[in-house]
Structure formats: structure tokens, C-alpha cells
Amino acid sequence: MINFEKELKNFKPSLEVEDAESVIQNHDLTDVTDIITEVLRDARESTGR
């Protein structure tokens, strides 16, 4: 049987996860809202509204 207390004591976070976290938080990433906003803006400009 797994001894969860022992396993938790041995746990060390992966450096890769910490690196990925900082990269994600420090970059301005485009999301779906940004894309929809841009598409709507382009549509309005092309129709002259």
C-alpha cells in the first residue's frame, strides 16, 4: 500500500514546471477573446461602420 505521508515528504516540484509557470505568467499571450475582438474590429472597418 502507498504511504502518502512518506511520498509527500519526498516530493520535489519539477524545475520544468516552475520554468513554464514563469514563462506563461510573464508573456502577453493571445486568447480567444483577443482574437474575437480583432475579427470584429476588422469586420467593422471593412463595412465602414
Secondary structure, DSSP 8 states (H G I E B T S, - for coil): ---HHHHHHH----HHHHHHHHHHHHS----HHHHHHHHHHHHHHHHT-
